[in-house]
């Protein structure tokens, strides 16, 4: 009588406890595989960049240096590198070239300043160059007239003043106006054009 062949034992699925221990073991292996500190070559391998870029990151202060010379803190440096990449993507870091966000901000400011000037003109807070020139011309004429009238007004107030005194005083007033005119002409007015000089009646005698 022949014996029946023994049935093959059924494979049992691993229990949850064993699977958990296996996951913990794998995590421990992963922790061991990533050292706490790395050199430039090791960080380059982890980050997927070349050693030259790693050294540039170190020189620019992106990577977090460890106490040991030439070493970097692994986890802190990885986080700093990721933040560096996010900042570059947002256009917040300068690389020697004009950043798009900076240019947009500058353009927006220029447009805002231009609009502010236009609004000020509409509110009559600013005057054009011609208006300013005309105003100063009127002031100069009034000043010249007042100075030249001093001899006659003084003689009227002082009856003992002789005609020769009045002539001498008139000469002094005109010399004063000429000296003042020369001093004003020597002053360089920024933004002033030829239009401001045309037809102006200065304080010269």
C-alpha atoms as a printed R data frame, in Angstrom:
    type eleno elety resid chain resno      x       y       z
1   ATOM     1    CA   UNK     A     1  0.000   0.000   0.000
2   ATOM     2    CA   UNK     A     2  1.501   3.190  -1.185
3   ATOM     3    CA   UNK     A     3  1.564   6.316   1.036
4   ATOM     4    CA   UNK     A     4 -0.121   9.463  -0.123
5   ATOM     5    CA   UNK     A     5  2.273  12.336  -0.737
6   ATOM     6    CA   UNK     A     6  2.195  14.915   2.023
7   ATOM     7    CA   UNK     A     7  0.457  18.094   1.128
8   ATOM     8    CA   UNK     A     8  2.711  21.084   0.673
9   ATOM     9    CA   UNK     A     9  2.493  23.420   3.604
10  ATOM    10    CA   UNK     A    10  0.657  26.640   2.823
11  ATOM    11    CA   UNK     A    11  2.707  29.776   2.998
12  ATOM    12    CA   UNK     A    12  1.439  32.037   5.684
13  ATOM    13    CA   UNK     A    13  1.365  35.790   5.215
14  ATOM    14    CA   UNK     A    14  3.669  37.666   7.603
15  ATOM    15    CA   UNK     A    15  1.925  39.068  10.592
16  ATOM    16    CA   UNK     A    16  1.454  42.801  11.098
17  ATOM    17    CA   UNK     A    17  3.937  42.740  13.949
18  ATOM    18    CA   UNK     A    18  6.635  41.277  11.727
19  ATOM    19    CA   UNK     A    19  5.848  43.800   8.944
20  ATOM    20    CA   UNK     A    20  6.101  46.645  11.432
21  ATOM    21    CA   UNK     A    21  9.449  45.373  12.673
22  ATOM    22    CA   UNK     A    22 10.597  45.088   9.070
23  ATOM    23    CA   UNK     A    23  9.587  48.723   8.338
24  ATOM    24    CA   UNK     A    24 11.386  49.919  11.458
25  ATOM    25    CA   UNK     A    25 14.437  47.976  10.405
26  ATOM    26    CA   UNK     A    26 14.357  49.573   6.943
27  ATOM    27    CA   UNK     A    27 14.012  53.011   8.509
28  ATOM    28    CA   UNK     A    28 16.970  52.337  10.722
29  ATOM    29    CA   UNK     A    29 19.015  51.296   7.698
30  ATOM    30    CA   UNK     A    30 17.981  54.513   5.910
31  ATOM    31    CA   UNK     A    31 19.037  56.585   8.913
32  ATOM    32    CA   UNK     A    32 22.358  54.858   9.010
33  ATOM    33    CA   UNK     A    33 22.807  55.410   5.262
34  ATOM    34    CA   UNK     A    34 22.465  59.208   5.669
35  ATOM    35    CA   UNK     A    35 25.269  60.477   7.890
36  ATOM    36    CA   UNK     A    36 24.795  63.466  10.142
37  ATOM    37    CA   UNK     A    37 27.597  65.354   8.435
38  ATOM    38    CA   UNK     A    38 28.869  65.122   4.871
39  ATOM    39    CA   UNK     A    39 31.609  66.638   2.764
40  ATOM    40    CA   UNK     A    40 31.120  68.458  -0.546
41  ATOM    41    CA   UNK     A    41 31.304  65.262  -2.617
42  ATOM    42    CA   UNK     A    42 28.767  63.442  -0.462
43  ATOM    43    CA   UNK     A    43 26.339  66.365  -0.453
44  ATOM    44    CA   UNK     A    44 26.637  66.654  -4.231
45  ATOM    45    CA   UNK     A    45 25.659  62.994  -4.537
46  ATOM    46    CA   UNK     A    46 22.679  63.451  -2.210
47  ATOM    47    CA   UNK     A    47 21.410  66.643  -3.874
48  ATOM    48    CA   UNK     A    48 22.109  65.444  -7.414
49  ATOM    49    CA   UNK     A    49 24.441  68.312  -8.280
50  ATOM    50    CA   UNK     A    50 28.128  68.516  -9.073
51  ATOM    51    CA   UNK     A    51 30.853  69.232  -6.543
52  ATOM    52    CA   UNK     A    52 31.565  72.659  -8.029
53  ATOM    53    CA   UNK     A    53 28.005  73.817  -7.411
54  ATOM    54    CA   UNK     A    54 28.216  72.420  -3.893
55  ATOM    55    CA   UNK     A    55 31.318  74.485  -3.171
56  ATOM    56    CA   UNK     A    56 29.610  77.580  -4.588
57  ATOM    57    CA   UNK     A    57 26.648  76.978  -2.278
58  ATOM    58    CA   UNK     A    58 29.039  76.648   0.636
59  ATOM    59    CA   UNK     A    59 30.875  79.858  -0.244
60  ATOM    60    CA   UNK     A    60 27.604  81.795  -0.556
61  ATOM    61    CA   UNK     A    61 26.546  80.563   2.897
62  ATOM    62    CA   UNK     A    62 23.641  78.382   1.781
63  ATOM    63    CA   UNK     A    63 24.972  75.157   3.256
64  ATOM    64    CA   UNK     A    64 25.185  74.771   7.031
65  ATOM    65    CA   UNK     A    65 28.742  74.025   8.071
66  ATOM    66    CA   UNK     A    66 29.551  71.462  10.741
67  ATOM    67    CA   UNK     A    67 32.218  71.767  13.428
68  ATOM    68    CA   UNK     A    68 34.580  69.586  11.412
69  ATOM    69    CA   UNK     A    69 36.407  71.486   8.682
70  ATOM    70    CA   UNK     A    70 35.074  70.819   5.194
71  ATOM    71    CA   UNK     A    71 31.930  69.126   6.518
72  ATOM    72    CA   UNK     A    72 28.289  70.179   6.429
73  ATOM    73    CA   UNK     A    73 25.273  69.268   8.530
74  ATOM    74    CA   UNK     A    74 23.312  66.976   6.250
75  ATOM    75    CA   UNK     A    75 19.674  67.600   7.159
76  ATOM    76    CA   UNK     A    76 20.085  71.322   7.814
77  ATOM    77    CA   UNK     A    77 21.998  71.805   4.563
78  ATOM    78    CA   UNK     A    78 19.354  69.925   2.570
79  ATOM    79    CA   UNK     A    79 16.595  72.110   4.023
80  ATOM    80    CA   UNK     A    80 18.633  75.247   3.347
81  ATOM    81    CA   UNK     A    81 19.306  74.123  -0.224
82  ATOM    82    CA   UNK     A    82 15.607  73.503  -0.860
83  ATOM    83    CA   UNK     A    83 14.762  76.947   0.521
84  ATOM    84    CA   UNK     A    84 17.443  78.394  -1.751
85  ATOM    85    CA   UNK     A    85 15.816  76.739  -4.770
86  ATOM    86    CA   UNK     A    86 12.374  78.033  -3.771
87  ATOM    87    CA   UNK     A    87 13.747  81.546  -3.389
88  ATOM    88    CA   UNK     A    88 15.362  81.385  -6.813
89  ATOM    89    CA   UNK     A    89 12.112  80.185  -8.357
90  ATOM    90    CA   UNK     A    90 10.295  83.119  -6.758
91  ATOM    91    CA   UNK     A    91 12.837  85.530  -8.205
92  ATOM    92    CA   UNK     A    92 13.971  86.865  -4.832
93  ATOM    93    CA   UNK     A    93 17.691  86.143  -5.234
94  ATOM    94    CA   UNK     A    94 20.084  88.180  -7.367
95  ATOM    95    CA   UNK     A    95 22.578  86.356  -9.564
96  ATOM    96    CA   UNK     A    96 24.292  89.308 -11.218
97  ATOM    97    CA   UNK     A    97 21.420  89.670 -13.691
98  ATOM    98    CA   UNK     A    98 18.294  91.771 -13.540
99  ATOM    99    CA   UNK     A    99 15.549  89.926 -11.688
100 ATOM   100    CA   UNK     A   100 12.141  90.020 -13.305
101 ATOM   101    CA   UNK     A   101 10.316  90.832 -10.072
102 ATOM   102    CA   UNK     A   102 12.719  93.709  -9.314
103 ATOM   103    CA   UNK     A   103 12.195  95.147 -12.799
104 ATOM   104    CA   UNK     A   104  8.439  94.903 -12.438
105 ATOM   105    CA   UNK     A   105  8.617  96.672  -9.087
106 ATOM   106    CA   UNK     A   106 10.825  99.424 -10.537
107 ATOM   107    CA   UNK     A   107  8.470  99.900 -13.498
108 ATOM   108    CA   UNK     A   108  5.469 100.059 -11.183
109 ATOM   109    CA   UNK     A   109  7.196 102.737  -9.080
110 ATOM   110    CA   UNK     A   110  8.070 104.792 -12.168
111 ATOM   111    CA   UNK     A   111  4.481 104.631 -13.350
112 ATOM   112    CA   UNK     A   112  3.219 105.599  -9.888
113 ATOM   113    CA   UNK     A   113  5.602 108.573  -9.715
114 ATOM   114    CA   UNK     A   114  4.532 109.738 -13.173
115 ATOM   115    CA   UNK     A   115  0.883 109.522 -12.199
116 ATOM   116    CA   UNK     A   116  1.579 111.412  -8.957
117 ATOM   117    CA   UNK     A   117  3.178 114.250 -10.935
118 ATOM   118    CA   UNK     A   118  0.214 114.401 -13.297
119 ATOM   119    CA   UNK     A   119 -2.185 114.482 -10.346
120 ATOM   120    CA   UNK     A   120 -0.200 117.264  -8.710
121 ATOM   121    CA   UNK     A   121 -0.387 119.296 -11.915
122 ATOM   122    CA   UNK     A   122 -4.135 118.821 -12.046
123 ATOM   123    CA   UNK     A   123 -4.394 120.054  -8.452
124 ATOM   124    CA   UNK     A   124 -2.231 123.066  -9.400
125 ATOM   125    CA   UNK     A   125  0.417 121.998  -6.886
126 ATOM   126    CA   UNK     A   126  3.164 122.085  -9.511
127 ATOM   127    CA   UNK     A   127  4.049 124.722 -12.068
128 ATOM   128    CA   UNK     A   128  5.594 124.357 -15.489
129 ATOM   129    CA   UNK     A   129  9.052 125.732 -16.241
130 ATOM   130    CA   UNK     A   130  7.564 128.666 -18.164
131 ATOM   131    CA   UNK     A   131  5.257 129.515 -15.277
132 ATOM   132    CA   UNK     A   132  8.158 129.457 -12.807
133 ATOM   133    CA   UNK     A   133 10.291 131.648 -15.107
134 ATOM   134    CA   UNK     A   134  7.460 134.123 -15.546
135 ATOM   135    CA   UNK     A   135  6.949 134.294 -11.803
136 ATOM   136    CA   UNK     A   136 10.612 134.976 -11.061
137 ATOM   137    CA   UNK     A   137 10.709 137.591 -13.834
138 ATOM   138    CA   UNK     A   138  7.823 139.442 -12.206
139 ATOM   139    CA   UNK     A   139  9.596 139.286  -8.848
140 ATOM   140    CA   UNK     A   140 12.823 140.629 -10.395
141 ATOM   141    CA   UNK     A   141 10.982 143.530 -12.026
142 ATOM   142    CA   UNK     A   142  9.273 144.439  -8.778
143 ATOM   143    CA   UNK     A   143 12.576 144.286  -6.897
144 ATOM   144    CA   UNK     A   144 14.358 146.405  -9.511
145 ATOM   145    CA   UNK     A   145 11.606 149.019  -9.439
146 ATOM   146    CA   UNK     A   146 11.689 149.183  -5.646
147 ATOM   147    CA   UNK     A   147 15.478 149.624  -5.510
148 ATOM   148    CA   UNK     A   148 15.554 152.316  -8.206
149 ATOM   149    CA   UNK     A   149 12.829 154.244  -6.428
150 ATOM   150    CA   UNK     A   150 14.865 154.527  -3.231
151 ATOM   151    CA   UNK     A   151 16.712 157.796  -4.135
152 ATOM   152    CA   UNK     A   152 13.536 159.766  -4.921
153 ATOM   153    CA   UNK     A   153 11.660 158.367  -1.927
154 ATOM   154    CA   UNK     A   154 14.576 159.045   0.366
155 ATOM   155    CA   UNK     A   155 14.913 162.637  -0.871
156 ATOM   156    CA   UNK     A   156 11.216 163.150  -0.307
157 ATOM   157    CA   UNK     A   157 11.574 162.002   3.300
158 ATOM   158    CA   UNK     A   158 14.811 163.947   3.882
159 ATOM   159    CA   UNK     A   159 14.434 167.543   2.568
160 ATOM   160    CA   UNK     A   160 18.031 168.401   3.425
161 ATOM   161    CA   UNK     A   161 19.256 165.769   0.918
162 ATOM   162    CA   UNK     A   162 20.841 167.469  -2.105
163 ATOM   163    CA   UNK     A   163 20.454 166.540  -5.758
164 ATOM   164    CA   UNK     A   164 24.072 165.353  -5.770
165 ATOM   165    CA   UNK     A   165 23.260 163.023  -2.896
166 ATOM   166    CA   UNK     A   166 20.292 161.629  -4.807
167 ATOM   167    CA   UNK     A   167 22.449 161.048  -7.902
168 ATOM   168    CA   UNK     A   168 25.107 159.271  -5.826
169 ATOM   169    CA   UNK     A   169 22.465 157.106  -4.193
170 ATOM   170    CA   UNK     A   170 20.937 156.266  -7.572
171 ATOM   171    CA   UNK     A   171 24.375 155.225  -8.834
172 ATOM   172    CA   UNK     A   172 24.891 152.955  -5.805
173 ATOM   173    CA   UNK     A   173 21.476 151.349  -6.328
174 ATOM   174    CA   UNK     A   174 22.227 150.578  -9.982
175 ATOM   175    CA   UNK     A   175 25.639 149.150  -9.093
176 ATOM   176    CA   UNK     A   176 23.924 146.957  -6.525
177 ATOM   177    CA   UNK     A   177 21.489 145.665  -9.148
178 ATOM   178    CA   UNK     A   178 24.304 144.966 -11.624
179 ATOM   179    CA   UNK     A   179 26.300 143.023  -9.020
180 ATOM   180    CA   UNK     A   180 23.232 141.039  -8.051
181 ATOM   181    CA   UNK     A   181 22.459 140.262 -11.717
182 ATOM   182    CA   UNK     A   182 25.992 138.952 -12.275
183 ATOM   183    CA   UNK     A   183 25.741 136.755  -9.195
184 ATOM   184    CA   UNK     A   184 22.398 135.319 -10.312
185 ATOM   185    CA   UNK     A   185 23.679 134.612 -13.826
186 ATOM   186    CA   UNK     A   186 26.614 132.650 -12.363
187 ATOM   187    CA   UNK     A   187 24.228 130.275 -10.615
188 ATOM   188    CA   UNK     A   188 23.556 127.088 -12.585
189 ATOM   189    CA   UNK     A   189 19.882 126.202 -12.503
190 ATOM   190    CA   UNK     A   190 19.386 122.464 -12.953
191 ATOM   191    CA   UNK     A   191 16.744 121.694 -15.548
192 ATOM   192    CA   UNK     A   192 16.553 125.255 -16.758
193 ATOM   193    CA   UNK     A   193 16.294 125.695 -20.503
194 ATOM   194    CA   UNK     A   194 16.766 128.506 -22.944
195 ATOM   195    CA   UNK     A   195 13.065 129.269 -22.742
196 ATOM   196    CA   UNK     A   196 13.501 130.617 -19.217
197 ATOM   197    CA   UNK     A   197 16.088 133.154 -20.442
198 ATOM   198    CA   UNK     A   198 14.112 134.441 -23.396
199 ATOM   199    CA   UNK     A   199 12.308 137.692 -22.696
200 ATOM   200    CA   UNK     A   200 13.315 137.743 -19.026
201 ATOM   201    CA   UNK     A   201 13.834 141.103 -17.433
202 ATOM   202    CA   UNK     A   202 16.508 140.594 -14.798
203 ATOM   203    CA   UNK     A   203 17.503 142.794 -11.911
204 ATOM   204    CA   UNK     A   204 20.353 144.423 -13.820
205 ATOM   205    CA   UNK     A   205 20.099 148.188 -14.295
